[in-house]
Amino acid sequence: VQLQAYGGGTVQAGASLRLSCAASRRTLNSYTVGWFRQAPGKERDLVSAIRWRDVLTYYADSVKGRFTLSRDNADNTVALQMNSLKPEDTAIYHCAAMQDRKGWSRISEQDFYDYWGQGTLVTVSS
């Protein structure tokens, strides 16, 4: 599976951005797709994840109510709609896919992800 992340950019606080993660695989029905982010000088953390087959979704507390994750069966993409962006959302965002058999409880553990896309930079100015 190849993942391609895109949609990053530079915006002002309060603006919106939409990140997309496109998968080369014909179906991700047995995968969970997560978006991680890494801010300068910080560790990479899970922002949101979605289990493809039943749309079970997770959001980190820091983004709840502002970010929405969705998936599109037609073109095998996962979109992260980011609203009300804050300077602390500035980071490189990566999408990754993990086989569901590894368990939903593992979604925040990067080592359990099987495939990673390249990062896309989001910069939010105050």
Protein Blocks (a to p, Z undefined) as FASTA:
>chain_A
ZZddehiacddehiacddddddfbfbfklbccddddddehiacddfbdcdfklopacddf
klgokaccdddfklopacdddehiafklgccdddddddfknopklmmmmklpfbdcdddd
ddddZZ
